[in-house]
């Protein structure tokens, strides 16, 4: 049976397996710092240096309006795991609208553009996403896309992203 499509209004189950809590936490912390800095830049209209901050914040507002509480339960579970100093969460399951794939793609592309903006280093305190947080982010988005296309989940330790980090650490 084919996965649900946006046209049929169905939802899909996406499972993240063996989620690395510390990498998730790092990615979340970095994103929160960046959003805070971008909000300040957008509020300071006298110093318009790029439209990247405004476009990212606008996209996030759009996605929050469209998808509301999707992921709140999982975020709370991750925060609890972080507080309890767990290293992994065996399984996080999301029920998402079938049409979320295009919006996730837009967000991933915008985050890549944001990293480039941060690498320019001219107007920010925040740096581009760290290697570990970027690997986690890429795995997260890839898992959603793969599973929305009907593929089976790939646990973090078995992913090419985890392998990239292991290789970088061993060099």
C-alpha positions in Angstrom: 0.0 0.0 0.0 1.3 3.5 -0.9 1.9 6.0 1.9 -0.8 8.6 2.4 -0.6 11.7 0.3 -1.5 15.4 0.9 -4.5 14.9 -1.4 -6.0 12.2 0.8 -5.5 14.2 3.9 -4.0 11.2 5.7 -1.3 11.2 8.4 1.9 9.3 8.6 3.8 7.8 11.5 7.5 8.7 11.6 9.7 6.9 14.1 13.1 8.1 15.2 15.1 5.2 16.7 17.9 5.4 19.2 17.8 9.1 19.3 21.1 10.6 20.7 19.9 12.9 23.5 23.1 14.9 23.8 23.2 15.7 20.0 19.5 16.6 20.0 20.1 18.9 23.0 23.1 20.5 21.4 21.1 21.1 18.2 18.2 22.5 20.1 20.4 24.8 22.2 22.1 26.1 19.1 18.8 26.7 17.3 17.4 28.5 20.3 20.4 30.8 20.5 20.2 31.5 16.8 16.5 32.3 16.9 17.0 34.7 19.8 19.8 36.5 17.9 17.7 36.6 14.7 14.8 38.1 16.6 17.0 40.9 17.8 18.3 41.5 14.3 14.8 41.7 12.9 13.7 44.1 15.6 16.6 46.4 14.9 15.3 47.7 11.6 18.0 50.4 11.4 20.6 47.7 10.7 19.2 45.6 7.9 22.1 43.5 6.7 20.3 40.6 5.1 16.8 39.2 4.8 17.9 35.7 6.0 16.9 36.3 9.7 13.4 37.7 8.7 12.8 34.9 6.2 13.7 32.2 8.7 11.6 33.6 11.5 8.7 34.0 9.0 9.0 30.4 7.9 9.0 29.2 11.5 5.9 31.2 12.2 4.2 29.7 9.2 5.1 26.2 10.1 4.0 26.7 13.7 0.6 28.0 12.5 0.2 25.1 10.1 1.4 22.3 12.3 0.8 23.6 15.8 1.6 21.1 18.5 3.2 18.4 16.3 6.3 17.3 18.1 5.5 18.9 21.5 5.1 15.5 23.2 8.4 14.3 21.7 10.2 17.5 22.7 9.0 17.1 26.3 10.2 13.5 26.3 13.6 14.6 25.0 13.8 17.3 27.7 13.0 14.7 30.3 15.7 12.4 29.0 18.2 15.3 29.0 17.3 16.1 32.6 17.7 12.5 33.6 21.0 12.4 31.7 19.9 9.5 29.4 22.2 9.0 26.5 19.5 7.8 24.1 15.7 7.4 23.6 14.9 4.1 22.0 11.9 5.4 20.0 10.2 8.7 19.3 7.0 8.4 17.2 5.4 11.3 15.4 2.0 11.4 13.7 2.4 14.0 11.0 0.2 15.2 8.1 1.1 13.4 4.9 1.8 16.8 3.2 4.5 17.9 5.7 7.4 16.8 3.4 7.5 19.9 1.3 7.5 22.2 4.3 10.3 20.2 5.9 12.3 20.5 2.7 11.7 24.3 2.8 12.9 24.4 6.4 16.0 22.3 5.8 16.9 24.5 2.8 16.4 27.7 4.9 18.5 26.2 7.7 21.3 25.5 5.2 21.1 29.1 4.0 21.1 30.3 7.6 24.4 28.3 8.2 25.9 30.1 5.2 24.8 33.4 6.6 26.4 32.5 10.0 29.6 31.4 8.3 30.0 34.8 6.8 30.6 36.0 10.3 29.9 39.6 9.7 26.8 40.4 11.8 26.3 37.6 14.3 27.6 36.2 17.5 26.1 32.8 16.6 28.2 30.4 14.6 27.0 28.0 11.9 25.6 24.8 13.2 28.2 22.6 14.8 29.2 19.4 13.1 27.4 17.1 15.5 24.2 19.2 15.6 24.3 19.4 11.8 24.6 15.7 11.5 21.6 15.2 13.8 19.6 17.8 11.9 20.3 16.1 8.6 19.4 12.7 10.0 16.2 14.0 11.5 15.0 15.5 8.2 16.2 12.5 6.2 14.3 10.2 8.4 11.1 12.1 7.9 11.5 12.2 4.2 12.4 8.6 3.9 9.6 7.4 6.1 7.0 9.7 4.4 8.1 7.9 1.2 7.3 4.6 2.8 10.8 3.5 3.9 11.7 1.9 7.2 13.4 3.9 10.0 17.2 3.9 10.2 18.3 4.1 13.8 20.8 6.9 14.6 23.8 4.6 15.2 23.2 2.9 11.8 22.9 6.1 9.9 25.5 7.6 7.5 25.4 10.7 9.7 26.5 8.9 12.8 29.2 7.2 10.7 30.5 10.6 9.6 30.8 11.7 13.2 32.6 8.5 14.2 35.0 9.0 11.2 35.7 12.6 12.1 36.4 11.8 15.7 38.8 8.9 14.8 40.9 11.1 12.5 
